Amino acid sequence: MISRLLTSLVSVVAIASPLVAQEKLLTATEYSIAMPFGDTPTYGAGSSWTGAAWEARWMSHPHTSIGTLIGFNEFHRRESGTFNFPGGAVTGDQYRDLIMIPLLVTGAWYFNSNPDDPRWYVGGGGGLQYTDQYFQLGLDQRHQRNWNAVLVPEVGLTFSAWYATGGIISLRYHLPSESAAFLGSSQRRFPYLSLSLGFGYR
Amino acid sequence: MRPLATLIALVLLAAAMSCYPDQITSTTQLASVTTLVDSQTALRTAHTFALPDTIIHSRQPGGVSVITHKGDAEIIAQIRAGLVGFGWQEITDVAARRPDVVVLTAVLEQTNTGVAYSDWWANWGWWPGWPVGYGPDWAWASPVNAIAFTYQTGTLLITMLDIQHGNVSTRRVPLLWAAGVSGVLTASSFNGALTGIDQAFSQSPYLER
């Protein structure tokens, strides 16, 4: 699955590359940290420091842009000890991991129309999200993989740096649809808040 | 230059996606002890057990045993000590008195899923304590709410069967308690198995009489 995603990523780059040379385009590669909400702490109650994204924004009008984003955030939890369940118990090293890869179409409205100035914006995205739940206890390893619909409202700031470069700071709330039951008998939703800082070309 | 930089960034991103930070990496971290229980009346009232001194060793054809019959006596002694320590009484003359449960032990050096194996009567049918009527067409009944577990590579399986309450109509022998000590088989696996037996009893306080 990862290799297929990699292929898709390279394809996106190949398609997008000619556009990079056009004006009014902002691309950025972002480092992203995240905080879990909802059922996400099942896979890690603390903040996630593993995440990245790549996005492109076409500044179609002075105050608006449309774009695309692909990224990932990862949560994990490592525990040892005895875990009880209704019909027994198990002792060992337990590892849980949750990877979410959103593929979004985005839009934003900017309070300032001058692209050379720092510009606060509000916006959001929608699209698909690939969710990979992983559980390991001892020799037993299990995956649950889903494609979810996802909505991602965001606020942030775009800024210009030296010649032809710029960046994006964004705060996004990721709200995916429910994933199939895996750890437990019911479906779960894995929302999270991400803070990203990216640099790129404009 | 721009497409190249973007491509490099994306490759790094994809590489990051393919790894699991802080994941389990060593063989010692792959050891686990799983216990399943049917905590209904039959277990709560049982207090006598029989413990045949034979351990069935099962491995895939052509495989080499890591845990051999040399350790059988020590494994049996460890199980006996756990039960006696919990206040159970061992019945050795099963012809004179039938125990409440029989505890059977197997070493499985192969990949299996579940809590029972189908060829149990072929391995244990010789035991004289089975009530009249039990036979090769009987199977084990899983505990209520049991979650099947996978035991791979190497598992010491301890099972406690309720021989007093076999279901004649369904031909099932109730499985009251099961413990699986699993791990990657290495030279130290035997000691790990003994430690695992202690852990199985430690996480099963309901066995105390």
Interface residues (C-beta under 8 A of the other chain):
Chain A: I2 L5 L6 L9 V10 V12 V13 A16 S17 V20 A21 T27 T29 T50 A52 A53 W54 G71 F72 E74 H76 R78 T82 F85 P86 G87 G88 A89 V90 T91 G92 D93 Y95 D97 I99 I101 Y134 Q136 L137 G138 L139 D140 G200 Y201
Chain B: R2 P3 A5 T6 L7 A9 L10 V11 L12 L13 A14 A16 M17 S18 Y20 P21 D22 Q23 I24 Q29 L30 A31 S32 V33 T34 T35 L36 V37 D38 P143 V144 N145 A146 I147 F149 T150 Y151 Q152 T153 S182 G183 V184 Q199 Q203 S204
